[in-house]
Amino acid sequence: MSDEKEGASYLRLSDDFDQLRYGFDGTDKMKGGLKLVGKSIFNIGKFALTEVLPAAVAFAAKEAEKKR
């Protein structure tokens, strides 16, 4: 099973959250927690690069055009 759904652009966290909650032992729970943190950081970075950065550039361009 892939981490990404068909057509989805972000990594799913539900399986790792379940592993963290219902892990067999401490090692299993630690793996789930680390995967959860890593995927969350990836998703935040991807959101910043694909959504926030282009919007900020467009806003800066619009503001620069107003000053002319």
Rosetta blueprint (number, residue, H / E / L):
1 M L
2 S L
3 D L
4 E L
5 K L
6 E L
7 G L
8 A L
9 S L
10 Y L
11 L L
12 R L
13 L L
14 S H
15 D H
16 D H
17 F H
18 D H
19 Q H
20 L H
21 R H
22 Y H
23 G L
24 F L
25 D L
26 G H
27 T H
28 D H
29 K H
30 M H
31 K H
32 G H
33 G H
34 L H
35 K H
36 L H
37 V H
38 G H
39 K H
40 S H
41 I H
42 F H
43 N H
44 I H
45 G H
46 K H
47 F H
48 A H
49 L H
50 T H
51 E H
52 V H
53 L H
54 P H
55 A H
56 A H
57 V H
58 A H
59 F H
60 A H
61 A H
62 K H
63 E H
64 A H
65 E H
66 K H
67 K H
68 R L
